[in-house]
Amino acid sequence: MNPSSTPDTSATSDGPRQVDRLLAHYGESHQNPTNELIHFIAIPLIMLSLLGMMFALHPWVAYLFIAASMVYYLRLSLVFLGTMALWSAILLALVHAMGARVLPLSLAIFVGAWILQFVGHKLEGKKPSFLEDIQYLWVGPLFVLSKLFGKLGIRW
């Protein structure tokens, strides 16, 4: 089995796990408490809106995106994988609840949440991490979870 296809679950002699390196780097541009709070609100809203827009395009687009995201999370942490799978199911239930209004609601949420994100980064004085590397769009939700898990004493 290729080692890169298994979850990176423990620190090695080479240093911290990949998930910890990604979170540390992401955290460097999220030090301002107001920016952090904005992210705790905006990131889940962006996730909801993205799934909603994909669902409006075709439900299978949303399902395939979630499946691909789960593969990414599997490579980082089983705890994050399980939590993101549960969170994705909740978001999909909300998308289904939007019914025929899924596209306009998702677009409005998307625009509003991104405005919040950029206000937060203006306060922070640093550009969003995803402008450097697209994978940080998937790390953002883990950053929010890592803060929650830290308060609850859960190790990822």
C-alpha positions as CSV (number, residue, x, y, z in Angstrom):
1,M,0.0,0.0,0.0
2,N,1.3,3.5,-0.9
3,P,2.0,5.4,2.4
4,S,0.5,8.6,0.9
5,S,-2.9,6.9,0.6
6,T,-3.2,6.2,4.3
7,P,-4.3,8.8,6.9
8,D,-1.5,10.8,8.4
9,T,-2.5,10.1,12.1
10,S,0.7,10.7,14.1
11,A,3.8,12.9,14.2
12,T,6.9,11.4,12.8
13,S,10.6,12.0,13.2
14,D,10.2,14.3,10.2
15,G,8.0,16.6,12.3
16,P,4.4,17.4,12.7
17,R,1.6,15.7,10.7
18,Q,0.5,17.3,7.5
19,V,-2.9,18.3,9.0
20,D,-1.1,20.1,11.8
21,R,1.3,21.9,9.3
22,L,-1.7,23.0,7.3
23,L,-3.6,24.2,10.3
24,A,-0.6,26.1,11.6
25,H,0.0,27.8,8.3
26,Y,-3.7,28.7,8.0
27,G,-3.7,30.0,11.6
28,E,-0.9,32.5,10.7
29,S,-3.3,34.6,8.8
30,H,-6.1,34.2,11.3
31,Q,-4.7,35.7,14.5
32,N,-7.1,38.6,14.9
33,P,-10.0,37.6,17.2
34,T,-12.6,39.4,15.1
35,N,-11.3,37.8,11.9
36,E,-11.4,34.4,13.7
37,L,-15.0,35.0,14.8
38,I,-16.0,36.0,11.3
39,H,-14.5,32.8,9.9
40,F,-16.5,30.7,12.5
41,I,-19.6,32.2,11.0
42,A,-18.7,32.7,7.3
43,I,-16.9,29.3,6.6
44,P,-20.0,27.2,7.5
45,L,-22.2,29.6,5.4
46,I,-19.8,29.4,2.5
47,M,-19.9,25.6,2.7
48,L,-23.7,25.6,2.7
49,S,-23.9,28.0,-0.2
50,L,-21.4,26.1,-2.3
51,L,-23.3,22.8,-1.8
52,G,-26.5,24.6,-2.6
53,M,-25.2,26.0,-5.8
54,M,-23.7,22.7,-6.8
55,F,-27.0,21.0,-5.9
56,A,-28.9,23.5,-8.0
57,L,-26.7,22.6,-11.0
58,H,-27.3,18.9,-10.4
59,P,-27.6,17.0,-7.1
60,W,-24.9,14.6,-8.2
61,V,-22.4,17.5,-8.5
62,A,-22.9,18.2,-4.8
63,Y,-22.6,14.5,-3.9
64,L,-19.5,14.0,-5.9
65,F,-17.9,17.1,-4.4
66,I,-18.6,15.8,-1.0
67,A,-17.2,12.4,-1.9
68,A,-14.0,14.0,-3.2
69,S,-13.7,16.2,-0.1
70,M,-14.0,13.1,2.1
71,V,-11.1,11.6,0.3
72,Y,-9.0,14.7,1.0
73,Y,-10.0,14.6,4.7
74,L,-9.3,10.9,4.9
75,R,-5.7,11.6,4.0
76,L,-5.5,14.1,6.9
77,S,-7.3,12.8,9.9
78,L,-10.0,10.2,10.7
79,V,-11.5,12.5,13.4
80,F,-11.8,15.3,10.9
81,L,-13.2,12.9,8.3
82,G,-15.9,11.7,10.5
83,T,-16.9,15.2,11.6
84,M,-16.8,16.6,8.1
85,A,-19.0,13.6,6.9
86,L,-21.5,14.4,9.6
87,W,-21.4,18.2,8.9
88,S,-21.8,17.5,5.2
89,A,-24.9,15.5,5.9
90,I,-26.3,18.3,7.9
91,L,-25.5,20.8,5.2
92,L,-27.2,18.6,2.6
93,A,-30.3,18.4,4.7
94,L,-30.4,22.2,4.8
95,V,-29.9,22.4,1.1
96,H,-32.8,20.0,0.6
97,A,-34.9,22.1,3.0
98,M,-34.3,25.2,0.7
99,G,-36.3,23.4,-2.0
100,A,-36.9,25.4,-5.2
101,R,-35.2,28.5,-3.6
102,V,-31.9,26.7,-3.3
103,L,-30.1,28.7,-6.0
104,P,-31.1,32.3,-5.0
105,L,-30.7,31.5,-1.3
106,S,-27.3,30.0,-1.9
107,L,-26.1,32.8,-4.1
108,A,-27.2,35.4,-1.4
109,I,-25.5,33.4,1.4
110,F,-22.3,33.0,-0.8
111,V,-22.0,36.7,-1.5
112,G,-22.7,37.8,2.1
113,A,-20.3,35.3,3.6
114,W,-17.5,36.2,1.3
115,I,-18.0,39.9,2.0
116,L,-17.6,38.9,5.7
117,Q,-14.5,36.9,5.0
118,F,-12.8,39.8,3.1
119,V,-13.7,42.3,5.9
120,G,-12.1,39.9,8.4
121,H,-8.9,39.7,6.3
122,K,-8.9,43.5,5.9
123,L,-9.0,43.7,9.8
124,E,-6.3,41.0,9.9
125,G,-4.1,42.8,7.4
126,K,-3.3,39.5,5.6
127,K,-4.6,37.9,2.5
128,P,-6.8,34.8,2.6
129,S,-4.7,31.5,2.6
130,F,-6.6,30.1,-0.4
131,L,-5.1,32.8,-2.6
132,E,-1.7,31.1,-2.0
133,D,-3.0,27.5,-2.3
134,I,-6.5,26.3,-3.2
135,Q,-6.4,23.4,-0.8
136,Y,-6.9,26.0,2.0
137,L,-10.5,26.2,1.0
138,W,-10.8,22.6,2.4
139,V,-8.6,23.5,5.4
140,G,-10.7,26.4,6.5
141,P,-13.5,24.2,7.9
142,L,-10.8,22.1,9.7
143,F,-9.5,25.3,11.3
144,V,-12.9,26.1,12.7
145,L,-13.3,22.5,13.9
146,S,-9.8,22.5,15.4
147,K,-10.7,25.5,17.6
148,L,-13.9,23.8,18.7
149,F,-12.1,20.5,19.3
150,G,-9.4,22.3,21.3
151,K,-12.0,23.8,23.7
152,L,-13.6,20.3,24.0
153,G,-10.3,18.5,24.6
154,I,-10.7,16.4,21.4
155,R,-7.5,15.5,19.6
156,W,-7.7,15.2,15.8
